[in-house]
Amino acid sequence: MTPNLKPSQEAIASATRTLLSDDNYLHIKNAVEQLHKVFAKATGVEAGDITDKDIELPTGTAVSTIKAAHCLKELERTRRFLRGIYAAIDQLLEKGSGEPVHIFYAGCGPYATLLTPFTSLFTSQQLQFTLLDINEASLDAARTLFDTLDLADYVREYICTDATTYRFPQGSKIDIVISETMLNALRKEPQLAIMNNLIPQMAPHAIFIPEEITIDAVLTRWEEEKNSFFLEDYQPKRIKAGTVYQACREFKLPEPVIINVPASETHHRLDLFTDIKVYGEEMLSAYNCSLNIPLHVAELNNQSKEVTVKFNYIMSEKPGFVSSY
């Protein structure tokens, strides 16, 4: 534990402890607001009205500084990622190599949201960060945050470049790579392009977070989905047609896949569901956050027999799955 914390660091510490261990959503909301207050004051970047622009890349969209700041405020997303990353850090520190755990954060945004909280729980002798973002304004804000909070000792390097083409320096020791640069169904943002570039460069022991991303084709019915919003513990009836893609540490880009969607008299809406295994037991699934909103594919009305649907992932400035049937 880090001794003699400043008030801002103590505020981060108490919020972080809540996010790691408390399941009361009012407490979680207050903790996130507490982090936002500290981060916004230190950086001058507030998660308010979005007035800045995204950066368009050949491999997808890098979100604007203010949009990146807004990610902190998705409660379940923030706490699940923090809990998963904490488990990974704890696992590596328990191995006791004597060296700091070095974490490479691709797409750190203005707050380095998924790492900054841990500066209140671990020393810079235990954790070291490399922060990368293609958005210069976001990276400058992250640098200001660490300098203002007297946390500069935690950061080895700030890198302003494209994570889809960046090469790790020869001989660099990186224990964890984090990139959370995605939308639901892996559309629009360059998550897969980043994974495709960074994972092959990682040492065999190194951990990539998120640990697993699964995209399933599912038949749904609006009445069932609506019941799950308003009725406590209601489990909506869905018909899983098949897995379209799964990304993990043994990374491969998506290949075209054919899904045989069964006939149904009740379920006519075909959606793509995104499940995210952050690390260990920490999961994000349907409706937990914006990353898990089902993506509508097609209305299969008058479906009296099985329908064959082909999915193909397009790697471009607007990446995502396209379907035909």
N, C-alpha and C positions, 0 to 999 in steps of 0.2 A: 504494500500500500504506500501511496505517496504522502509523506508527512507535511505538516505546516502549510496547508492549502490556503491560497488567497480566497477572498469571498467569491469571486467568479468561478474559481476552480472548485470550491466547495459546492456551489450551485450545480455545476456539471456533475460532481460526484454524487450528490443526493438524487438528481434526476436519473443518472445512469443506474444507480442501485435499484431505483423503482422500476425502470424499464427491464432490468434483468431478472427481477424476482417477484414483482407485484402483478396480479391479474385483475385488479380493480381498474375499470376503464376510466373512471374519473381521475384516479391517481396517475394513470398512464398519460392521459390528456394533459394534466397539469405538468407532468415531467417534461413532455415534449414542448409545451409552451415555455417552460423554464429554460430549456436548451435554446429555443429560438430567441428568447430575450437576450441571453448572453451572446449568442453568435451574431445576432443582428447588431447589437451595440458595438461589438468588437470590429465588425467588418463594414458596417454601413450598408449592408445588403439585407433587405427585409423581404420576407415571403409575403409580399402584398400584391398590388395590381401588377400584372405582367406587361411591362412597357418595352422590354428588350427583345431581340430577335434570336431565333435559333441559328445554328451554323449548319448549312447544307454540305454534306460530304458525298463522295462517290459511293460510300458504303452505308449511308443513312444519315439521320439528323442528330447532331449534337445539340442538346437542349440549351436554352439560354440560361444565364446566371440566375435570374429570379425563378425560372421554372425549376432549376436544380435545387434552389433553396426550398421550394414548396414540397419537395419529396420528403423532407423531414417531418412534415405535418401529417403524413399518412401513418396513423398510429400503429397499426398492425404490421405494416411494412417495416417501419423503423425498429420496433421492438423485436420482431422475429429475426431480422438481419443482425441486430446487435447481439442477440442471444446466440445465434449460430456462430458469429465471429468470435464471441467470448469463449465458446466451447472449443473452437479451433486453437485459439491462443493458449488457453489453459492446458490443452492436450500437449502442445509443443513445449510449453514451459515445464510441464511435469517430466518431460524426457531429460531435462537438465543438461543441455549441451554446454551451458555456461556463456553462450553468446545470446545477444538480443534476438528476439523474433523479428525478422525483417518482413514488412508487409508492403506490397506494391499495390497502389490504389489507382486503377485506371478509370478516369471520369470522376474525380474527387469532388467536383462542384465547389461552391464558395465556402462551405462549412466543413468539408471532409467528414460528412455526417456519420459515416460508419466507422470512423476511427477516433475522431477527436474525443468522444466520451471516455475512451479507455485511458487517456492521459491522467485521469483522476483516480484510476485504479492501479495502474502500473507505472513504474519509473522508466526513464529513457534508457536505463541499462537493461531493462527487460523488453522494451518495444522500440523499434525504429521503423520510420515510414519513408516511402518514396511516393510523392503525390504527383499524378499526371492528369492534365486536362488540356484539351485542344482550345478551350475558351480562355483567352488570356485574362479576361476580367474575372472569371471564376478562380483561376489559379492565383491571381494577385490578391483576391479576397481571402483565399485560404492561407496565403503567406502572412497577410495582415492579421488574421485570426491567431495564428500560432505565435507571431511576434508580440501582439498585444497581450496575450494571456501568458507570456513568458514560457512558451512551450516549444521554442525553436529547437531545443536539443533533441526533440523527438524526430525531426525531419532531416533526412540525409540529403534529399534533393527535391526540387520543384522542377517539373519538366512540362513545357508547353509544346505539345506535339500531338499527332494522331496516333492513338493506341492501336489502330489497325495496321500500322506499318512500323511501329517502334521496335527496336532491337535491344534486348538486355545487354549491358556491357559484358564483355567476356570475363568470366570468373566471378560474376556477381552471385551472391548467395541470397536467394529470395525464398522465404518459407511459405508465404501466403500471397496469392494474387486475388484481388477483389475487382470485379467489374459488374456493376448493376446499371446497365445502360440499355434498358429494354422497355417495351410496352407489351400489352397483352398479345399473345400469339406471336411474339417475336417480330412484330411489324415495326416499320419506320426507323427504329434506332439500330445502331451497329453492334449489338451484343454478340451475334454470331461471328461477325467479321473480326471483332476483338479477340474472341475465344480462339478463332482459327489462327490468329497471328501469335498470341501469347502462350497458349497451352503447349504447343510443340517446343517452345523455348524453355519451359520450366523443368527443374530437376525432378527426378522421379518421386522424391519424397514430398514435394511441394503441394500445397492444397490450393485448389481453385474454388472460389465462392462467387456465385451459388454452386453448390455441389451437383445439382441435377435440375434440369428444366424439362418438363414433359408436356407435350401438346397432344390432346386427345380430341377426336371427332365424336360428338355426342348429340343424340337426338333429345330435344327438350320440348316441354309444353309450358306455355306462359303461366297457366293457372297453377301449375306445380311450383314453378320458380317463385311466383308471387306469394304463395303460402309460406315458403321458407323465409320470406322477409318479415312476415307479420305473425307467424305462429312459432312460439318458442320450441326449439328442438325438433322442428319439422324437417324431415328428410325428403327432399323432392324426388319424385320418381323420374329417373333419366335412363336413357338407353345408350350405353357406350358402344359406338360402332367400331372403334379401333384407335390405336396409337399412330399418330401422324409423324411424330418425331420425338426423340429424346436426346438431349445434350448433356454430357457429363465430362469427367476428367479424361476419359478415353475418347477424345473429341473426334467427331466426323461431321462434315457439313451434311445438311439434309439431302436425301436423294428422293426422286419422285416415288410416291407411294400410292397404291390403289386400295381404297377402303370400300368394302361391301356393306352398304348401309341397309339394315334390315327394314322390311315393311312394317309400318305401324299405323293402327287406326287412330291413335290418340296423339302421338308425338311426331310433329311435322317440321319442326325447326331444327336445322342442322347448325351446330355451333362448334367453335374450337375453344376448348377449355385449357387453361394454363395452370399447371401445378409446379411449384418451386420448392425444392428441398434446399434450404439455405445451407445447413450443415448439421449433421447428426439428426436429432429429432425435430429440428425447427423447420416447419413447413408453412407455406402460403398456398391456399387453395381457393376455390370459387368464391368470389365476392369479398375476399379478405382485404383487397386493396385494388388500385387501378390496374395493377399487373395481372390480376386474376378475373377481370370482367370478361365473361364469355364473348367471343367475337362471332358475329352472325355470318354464316356462309351462304345458306340457301333455305328457301321454303319448299319442302317436298310435299306439296299437297297432292291429293288423289294418289297416294303412294300404295298401290295394291301389290307391288312386288319389290324385291330387293333392287336397290339403285347402286351402281358402281360410280364412285367419285374418285377422281385422280387429283392428288395434291402435289404441287411442285413449289419449292422455295426459290424465289427470285432474289439473287444477290445484286443489288443495284443501289442507286441513290434513294430508292423507296423500297427497301427490302420487305419481304413478307411472303406468306403462302397464297398461291392462286389455286383455284379449283376449277375443274370441269367435269361435267356429267351428262 
